[in-house]
Amino acid sequence: MTILAGLMAFIGIITTQAALYQGMAVSRILLAGMLFFFAAMGNLLTKVKRNFHMGFRTLWTLASDTVWSMTHRMGGRLF
């Protein structure tokens, strides 16, 4: 939740700055922020415990703790 709130604050600040200063390279700055967001989410995804609210929720991942952790470790790296 904190990372998502940080992303929304970052987008708000960048769009405000872009409105005030016309010569900003907004697309590059936003791309860098989004890449950082996905890297942070992928890092957190590897540490998620098995639950019904967050993560890769498929029948086989919810059935086994081992499959859950292996799936999220691989998914976090790929994310």
KOLGU-4560 file (N, C-alpha, C; in nm, 3 decimals, padded with zeros to 5 digits):
<recs>
<n_xx: 00.082 n_yy: -00.119 n_zz: 00.000 ca_xx: 00.000 ca_yy: 00.000 ca_zz: 00.000 c_xx: 00.087 c_yy: 00.126 c_zz: 00.000 mol: A seq: 1 type: MET>
<n_xx: 00.197 n_yy: 00.121 n_zz: 00.073 ca_xx: 00.286 ca_yy: 00.236 ca_zz: 00.080 c_xx: 00.351 c_yy: 00.264 c_zz: -00.054 mol: A seq: 2 type: THR>
<n_xx: 00.390 n_yy: 00.158 n_zz: -00.123 ca_xx: 00.453 ca_yy: 00.176 ca_zz: -00.254 c_xx: 00.354 c_yy: 00.234 c_zz: -00.353 mol: A seq: 3 type: ILE>
<n_xx: 00.231 n_yy: 00.187 n_zz: -00.350 ca_xx: 00.128 ca_yy: 00.240 ca_zz: -00.440 c_xx: 00.097 c_yy: 00.386 c_zz: -00.408 mol: A seq: 4 type: LEU>
<n_xx: 00.087 n_yy: 00.419 n_zz: -00.281 ca_xx: 00.064 ca_yy: 00.559 ca_zz: -00.242 c_xx: 00.181 c_yy: 00.646 c_zz: -00.286 mol: A seq: 5 type: ALA>
<n_xx: 00.303 n_yy: 00.593 n_zz: -00.274 ca_xx: 00.420 ca_yy: 00.667 ca_zz: -00.320 c_xx: 00.418 c_yy: 00.691 c_zz: -00.470 mol: A seq: 6 type: GLY>
<n_xx: 00.373 n_yy: 00.588 n_zz: -00.545 ca_xx: 00.362 ca_yy: 00.604 ca_zz: -00.690 c_xx: 00.259 c_yy: 00.712 c_zz: -00.726 mol: A seq: 7 type: LEU>
<n_xx: 00.146 n_yy: 00.712 n_zz: -00.659 ca_xx: 00.043 ca_yy: 00.812 ca_zz: -00.687 c_xx: 00.092 c_yy: 00.953 c_zz: -00.652 mol: A seq: 8 type: MET>
<n_xx: 00.164 n_yy: 00.965 n_zz: -00.541 ca_xx: 00.220 ca_yy: 01.096 ca_zz: -00.504 c_xx: 00.324 c_yy: 01.140 c_zz: -00.606 mol: A seq: 9 type: ALA>
<n_xx: 00.408 n_yy: 01.048 n_zz: -00.651 ca_xx: 00.509 ca_yy: 01.078 ca_zz: -00.752 c_xx: 00.443 c_yy: 01.127 c_zz: -00.881 mol: A seq: 10 type: PHE>
<n_xx: 00.339 n_yy: 01.058 n_zz: -00.926 ca_xx: 00.270 ca_yy: 01.099 ca_zz: -01.048 c_xx: 00.206 c_yy: 01.237 c_zz: -01.031 mol: A seq: 11 type: ILE>
<n_xx: 00.149 n_yy: 01.262 n_zz: -00.914 ca_xx: 00.089 ca_yy: 01.393 ca_zz: -00.889 c_xx: 00.191 c_yy: 01.505 c_zz: -00.891 mol: A seq: 12 type: GLY>
<n_xx: 00.306 n_yy: 01.481 n_zz: -00.830 ca_xx: 00.412 ca_yy: 01.582 ca_zz: -00.827 c_xx: 00.466 c_yy: 01.607 c_zz: -00.968 mol: A seq: 13 type: ILE>
<n_xx: 00.488 n_yy: 01.500 n_zz: -01.044 ca_xx: 00.543 ca_yy: 01.515 ca_zz: -01.179 c_xx: 00.445 c_yy: 01.588 c_zz: -01.270 mol: A seq: 14 type: ILE>
<n_xx: 00.318 n_yy: 01.556 n_zz: -01.262 ca_xx: 00.221 ca_yy: 01.625 ca_zz: -01.349 c_xx: 00.207 c_yy: 01.772 c_zz: -01.310 mol: A seq: 15 type: THR>
<n_xx: 00.217 n_yy: 01.802 n_zz: -01.181 ca_xx: 00.213 ca_yy: 01.942 ca_zz: -01.138 c_xx: 00.335 c_yy: 02.017 c_zz: -01.189 mol: A seq: 16 type: THR>
<n_xx: 00.451 n_yy: 01.954 n_zz: -01.177 ca_xx: 00.574 ca_yy: 02.017 ca_zz: -01.228 c_xx: 00.568 c_yy: 02.036 c_zz: -01.379 mol: A seq: 17 type: GLN>
<n_xx: 00.511 n_yy: 01.939 n_zz: -01.449 ca_xx: 00.502 ca_yy: 01.949 ca_zz: -01.595 c_xx: 00.409 c_yy: 02.064 c_zz: -01.636 mol: A seq: 18 type: ALA>
<n_xx: 00.306 n_yy: 02.088 n_zz: -01.556 ca_xx: 00.216 ca_yy: 02.199 ca_zz: -01.587 c_xx: 00.284 c_yy: 02.334 c_zz: -01.563 mol: A seq: 19 type: ALA>
<n_xx: 00.373 n_yy: 02.339 n_zz: -01.463 ca_xx: 00.440 ca_yy: 02.465 ca_zz: -01.431 c_xx: 00.560 c_yy: 02.492 c_zz: -01.521 mol: A seq: 20 type: LEU>
<n_xx: 00.634 n_yy: 02.388 n_zz: -01.556 ca_xx: 00.755 ca_yy: 02.403 ca_zz: -01.637 c_xx: 00.736 c_yy: 02.327 c_zz: -01.767 mol: A seq: 21 type: TYR>
<n_xx: 00.718 n_yy: 02.398 n_zz: -01.875 ca_xx: 00.681 ca_yy: 02.340 ca_zz: -02.004 c_xx: 00.790 c_yy: 02.254 c_zz: -02.067 mol: A seq: 22 type: GLN>
<n_xx: 00.917 n_yy: 02.275 n_zz: -02.034 ca_xx: 01.025 ca_yy: 02.205 ca_zz: -02.102 c_xx: 01.065 c_yy: 02.071 c_zz: -02.040 mol: A seq: 23 type: GLY>
<n_xx: 00.988 n_yy: 02.018 n_zz: -01.945 ca_xx: 01.026 ca_yy: 01.893 ca_zz: -01.877 c_xx: 01.006 c_yy: 01.772 c_zz: -01.966 mol: A seq: 24 type: MET>
<n_xx: 01.094 n_yy: 01.674 n_zz: -01.950 ca_xx: 01.081 ca_yy: 01.545 ca_zz: -02.020 c_xx: 00.997 c_yy: 01.452 c_zz: -01.933 mol: A seq: 25 type: ALA>
<n_xx: 00.866 n_yy: 01.473 n_zz: -01.936 ca_xx: 00.775 ca_yy: 01.403 ca_zz: -01.846 c_xx: 00.773 c_yy: 01.253 c_zz: -01.874 mol: A seq: 26 type: VAL>
<n_xx: 00.776 n_yy: 01.213 n_zz: -01.998 ca_xx: 00.766 ca_yy: 01.071 ca_zz: -02.029 c_xx: 00.882 c_yy: 00.992 c_zz: -01.973 mol: A seq: 27 type: SER>
<n_xx: 01.002 n_yy: 01.046 n_zz: -01.977 ca_xx: 01.119 ca_yy: 00.975 ca_zz: -01.923 c_xx: 01.112 c_yy: 00.965 c_zz: -01.771 mol: A seq: 28 type: ARG>
<n_xx: 01.069 n_yy: 01.071 n_zz: -01.708 ca_xx: 01.061 ca_yy: 01.072 ca_zz: -01.562 c_xx: 00.953 c_yy: 00.975 c_zz: -01.515 mol: A seq: 29 type: ILE>
<n_xx: 00.838 n_yy: 00.976 n_zz: -01.580 ca_xx: 00.731 ca_yy: 00.884 ca_zz: -01.544 c_xx: 00.769 c_yy: 00.739 c_zz: -01.572 mol: A seq: 30 type: LEU>
<n_xx: 00.840 n_yy: 00.715 n_zz: -01.681 ca_xx: 00.886 ca_yy: 00.579 ca_zz: -01.711 c_xx: 00.982 c_yy: 00.530 c_zz: -01.603 mol: A seq: 31 type: LEU>
<n_xx: 01.073 n_yy: 00.615 n_zz: -01.559 ca_xx: 01.166 ca_yy: 00.576 ca_zz: -01.453 c_xx: 01.091 c_yy: 00.547 c_zz: -01.323 mol: A seq: 32 type: ALA>
<n_xx: 00.991 n_yy: 00.628 n_zz: -01.291 ca_xx: 00.911 ca_yy: 00.603 ca_zz: -01.171 c_xx: 00.833 c_yy: 00.474 c_zz: -01.179 mol: A seq: 33 type: GLY>
<n_xx: 00.775 n_yy: 00.445 n_zz: -01.295 ca_xx: 00.700 ca_yy: 00.320 ca_zz: -01.311 c_xx: 00.791 c_yy: 00.198 c_zz: -01.303 mol: A seq: 34 type: MET>
<n_xx: 00.910 n_yy: 00.208 n_zz: -01.362 ca_xx: 01.006 ca_yy: 00.097 ca_zz: -01.353 c_xx: 01.048 c_yy: 00.072 c_zz: -01.209 mol: A seq: 35 type: LEU>
<n_xx: 01.069 n_yy: 00.178 n_zz: -01.134 ca_xx: 01.101 ca_yy: 00.164 ca_zz: -00.992 c_xx: 00.986 c_yy: 00.099 c_zz: -00.917 mol: A seq: 36 type: PHE>
<n_xx: 00.862 n_yy: 00.138 n_zz: -00.948 ca_xx: 00.744 ca_yy: 00.081 ca_zz: -00.885 c_xx: 00.735 c_yy: -00.069 c_zz: -00.911 mol: A seq: 37 type: PHE>
<n_xx: 00.752 n_yy: -00.110 n_zz: -01.036 ca_xx: 00.744 ca_yy: -00.253 ca_zz: -01.068 c_xx: 00.857 c_yy: -00.331 c_zz: -01.004 mol: A seq: 38 type: PHE>
<n_xx: 00.976 n_yy: -00.274 n_zz: -00.995 ca_xx: 01.088 ca_yy: -00.341 ca_zz: -00.930 c_xx: 01.059 c_yy: -00.358 c_zz: -00.780 mol: A seq: 39 type: ALA>
<n_xx: 01.005 n_yy: -00.258 n_zz: -00.717 ca_xx: 00.972 ca_yy: -00.266 ca_zz: -00.575 c_xx: 00.860 c_yy: -00.368 c_zz: -00.550 mol: A seq: 40 type: ALA>
<n_xx: 00.759 n_yy: -00.369 n_zz: -00.636 ca_xx: 00.651 ca_yy: -00.466 ca_zz: -00.620 c_xx: 00.699 c_yy: -00.609 c_zz: -00.643 mol: A seq: 41 type: MET>
<n_xx: 00.787 n_yy: -00.628 n_zz: -00.740 ca_xx: 00.843 ca_yy: -00.760 ca_zz: -00.763 c_xx: 00.927 c_yy: -00.807 c_zz: -00.646 mol: A seq: 42 type: GLY>
<n_xx: 00.999 n_yy: -00.715 n_zz: -00.584 ca_xx: 01.078 ca_yy: -00.750 ca_zz: -00.466 c_xx: 00.987 c_yy: -00.791 c_zz: -00.350 mol: A seq: 43 type: ASN>
<n_xx: 00.878 n_yy: -00.720 n_zz: -00.330 ca_xx: 00.785 ca_yy: -00.755 ca_zz: -00.221 c_xx: 00.707 c_yy: -00.882 c_zz: -00.251 mol: A seq: 44 type: LEU>
<n_xx: 00.684 n_yy: -00.911 n_zz: -00.377 ca_xx: 00.606 ca_yy: -01.028 ca_zz: -00.415 c_xx: 00.674 c_yy: -01.157 c_zz: -00.372 mol: A seq: 45 type: LEU>
<n_xx: 00.806 n_yy: -01.157 n_zz: -00.364 ca_xx: 00.878 ca_yy: -01.279 ca_zz: -00.325 c_xx: 00.858 c_yy: -01.311 c_zz: -00.178 mol: A seq: 46 type: THR>
<n_xx: 00.812 n_yy: -01.215 n_zz: -00.097 ca_xx: 00.800 ca_yy: -01.234 ca_zz: 00.047 c_xx: 00.656 c_yy: -01.251 c_zz: 00.095 mol: A seq: 47 type: LYS>
<n_xx: 00.561 n_yy: -01.257 n_zz: 00.006 ca_xx: 00.420 ca_yy: -01.264 ca_zz: 00.043 c_xx: 00.387 c_yy: -01.405 c_zz: 00.094 mol: A seq: 48 type: VAL>
<n_xx: 00.322 n_yy: -01.409 n_zz: 00.209 ca_xx: 00.274 ca_yy: -01.536 ca_zz: 00.263 c_xx: 00.145 c_yy: -01.576 c_zz: 00.191 mol: A seq: 49 type: LYS>
<n_xx: 00.111 n_yy: -01.704 n_zz: 00.199 ca_xx: -00.007 ca_yy: -01.753 ca_zz: 00.130 c_xx: -00.133 c_yy: -01.690 c_zz: 00.188 mol: A seq: 50 type: ARG>
<n_xx: -00.217 n_yy: -01.631 n_zz: 00.102 ca_xx: -00.342 ca_yy: -01.567 ca_zz: 00.143 c_xx: -00.438 c_yy: -01.563 c_zz: 00.025 mol: A seq: 51 type: ASN>
<n_xx: -00.558 n_yy: -01.515 n_zz: 00.049 ca_xx: -00.661 ca_yy: -01.511 ca_zz: -00.055 c_xx: -00.678 c_yy: -01.372 c_zz: -00.116 mol: A seq: 52 type: PHE>
<n_xx: -00.593 n_yy: -01.275 n_zz: -00.077 ca_xx: -00.613 ca_yy: -01.137 ca_zz: -00.120 c_xx: -00.505 c_yy: -01.083 c_zz: -00.212 mol: A seq: 53 type: HIS>
<n_xx: -00.383 n_yy: -01.135 n_zz: -00.203 ca_xx: -00.272 ca_yy: -01.076 ca_zz: -00.278 c_xx: -00.183 c_yy: -01.187 c_zz: -00.333 mol: A seq: 54 type: MET>
<n_xx: -00.135 n_yy: -01.166 n_zz: -00.455 ca_xx: -00.043 ca_yy: -01.261 ca_zz: -00.514 c_xx: -00.106 c_yy: -01.337 c_zz: -00.630 mol: A seq: 55 type: GLY>
<n_xx: -00.033 n_yy: -01.441 n_zz: -00.673 ca_xx: -00.083 ca_yy: -01.528 ca_zz: -00.780 c_xx: -00.176 c_yy: -01.630 c_zz: -00.717 mol: A seq: 56 type: PHE>
<n_xx: -00.306 n_yy: -01.605 n_zz: -00.723 ca_xx: -00.404 ca_yy: -01.690 ca_zz: -00.657 c_xx: -00.466 c_yy: -01.787 c_zz: -00.757 mol: A seq: 57 type: ARG>
<n_xx: -00.402 n_yy: -01.899 n_zz: -00.771 ca_xx: -00.456 ca_yy: -02.005 ca_zz: -00.856 c_xx: -00.486 c_yy: -02.124 c_zz: -00.767 mol: A seq: 58 type: THR>
<n_xx: -00.555 n_yy: -02.222 n_zz: -00.820 ca_xx: -00.591 ca_yy: -02.338 ca_zz: -00.740 c_xx: -00.469 c_yy: -02.411 c_zz: -00.686 mol: A seq: 59 type: LEU>
<n_xx: -00.365 n_yy: -02.426 n_zz: -00.769 ca_xx: -00.249 ca_yy: -02.501 ca_zz: -00.723 c_xx: -00.160 c_yy: -02.421 c_zz: -00.630 mol: A seq: 60 type: TRP>
<n_xx: -00.158 n_yy: -02.288 n_zz: -00.640 ca_xx: -00.077 ca_yy: -02.211 ca_zz: -00.546 c_xx: -00.146 c_yy: -02.201 c_zz: -00.410 mol: A seq: 61 type: THR>
<n_xx: -00.278 n_yy: -02.195 n_zz: -00.408 ca_xx: -00.350 ca_yy: -02.188 ca_zz: -00.281 c_xx: -00.353 c_yy: -02.323 c_zz: -00.211 mol: A seq: 62 type: LEU>
<n_xx: -00.328 n_yy: -02.430 n_zz: -00.282 ca_xx: -00.334 ca_yy: -02.564 ca_zz: -00.223 c_xx: -00.207 c_yy: -02.601 c_zz: -00.147 mol: A seq: 63 type: ALA>
<n_xx: -00.093 n_yy: -02.539 n_zz: -00.178 ca_xx: 00.034 ca_yy: -02.582 ca_zz: -00.119 c_xx: 00.123 c_yy: -02.462 c_zz: -00.087 mol: A seq: 64 type: SER>
<n_xx: 00.182 n_yy: -02.464 n_zz: 00.033 ca_xx: 00.275 ca_yy: -02.358 ca_zz: 00.071 c_xx: 00.401 c_yy: -02.361 c_zz: -00.014 mol: A seq: 65 type: ASP>
<n_xx: 00.446 n_yy: -02.480 n_zz: -00.049 ca_xx: 00.568 ca_yy: -02.493 ca_zz: -00.130 c_xx: 00.546 c_yy: -02.436 c_zz: -00.270 mol: A seq: 66 type: THR>
<n_xx: 00.435 n_yy: -02.470 n_zz: -00.332 ca_xx: 00.405 ca_yy: -02.419 ca_zz: -00.465 c_xx: 00.385 c_yy: -02.268 c_zz: -00.460 mol: A seq: 67 type: VAL>
<n_xx: 00.319 n_yy: -02.220 n_zz: -00.354 ca_xx: 00.298 ca_yy: -02.076 ca_zz: -00.338 c_xx: 00.432 c_yy: -02.003 c_zz: -00.334 mol: A seq: 68 type: TRP>
<n_xx: 00.525 n_yy: -02.048 n_zz: -00.250 ca_xx: 00.652 ca_yy: -01.977 ca_zz: -00.236 c_xx: 00.736 c_yy: -01.987 c_zz: -00.364 mol: A seq: 69 type: SER>
<n_xx: 00.737 n_yy: -02.102 n_zz: -00.429 ca_xx: 00.814 ca_yy: -02.116 ca_zz: -00.553 c_xx: 00.756 c_yy: -02.028 c_zz: -00.664 mol: A seq: 70 type: MET>
<n_xx: 00.624 n_yy: -02.024 n_zz: -00.675 ca_xx: 00.558 ca_yy: -01.943 ca_zz: -00.777 c_xx: 00.585 c_yy: -01.795 c_zz: -00.754 mol: A seq: 71 type: THR>
<n_xx: 00.577 n_yy: -01.751 n_zz: -00.630 ca_xx: 00.598 ca_yy: -01.609 ca_zz: -00.602 c_xx: 00.744 c_yy: -01.569 c_zz: -00.609 mol: A seq: 72 type: HIS>
<n_xx: 00.832 n_yy: -01.660 n_zz: -00.580 ca_xx: 00.975 ca_yy: -01.631 ca_zz: -00.599 c_xx: 01.005 c_yy: -01.608 c_zz: -00.746 mol: A seq: 73 type: ARG>
<n_xx: 00.955 n_yy: -01.697 n_zz: -00.832 ca_xx: 00.979 ca_yy: -01.683 ca_zz: -00.975 c_xx: 00.903 c_yy: -01.561 c_zz: -01.031 mol: A seq: 74 type: MET>
<n_xx: 00.779 n_yy: -01.545 n_zz: -00.989 ca_xx: 00.699 ca_yy: -01.431 ca_zz: -01.037 c_xx: 00.757 c_yy: -01.298 c_zz: -00.995 mol: A seq: 75 type: GLY>
<n_xx: 00.811 n_yy: -01.290 n_zz: -00.874 ca_xx: 00.873 ca_yy: -01.166 ca_zz: -00.828 c_xx: 00.996 c_yy: -01.131 c_zz: -00.909 mol: A seq: 76 type: GLY>
<n_xx: 01.075 n_yy: -01.231 n_zz: -00.944 ca_xx: 01.194 ca_yy: -01.206 ca_zz: -01.027 c_xx: 01.154 c_yy: -01.160 c_zz: -01.166 mol: A seq: 77 type: ARG>
<n_xx: 01.053 n_yy: -01.222 n_zz: -01.222 ca_xx: 01.009 ca_yy: -01.185 ca_zz: -01.357 c_xx: 00.938 c_yy: -01.051 c_zz: -01.360 mol: A seq: 78 type: LEU>
<n_xx: 00.870 n_yy: -01.018 n_zz: -01.251 ca_xx: 00.796 ca_yy: -00.893 ca_zz: -01.243 c_xx: 00.892 c_yy: -00.777 c_zz: -01.248 mol: A seq: 79 type: PHE>
</recs>
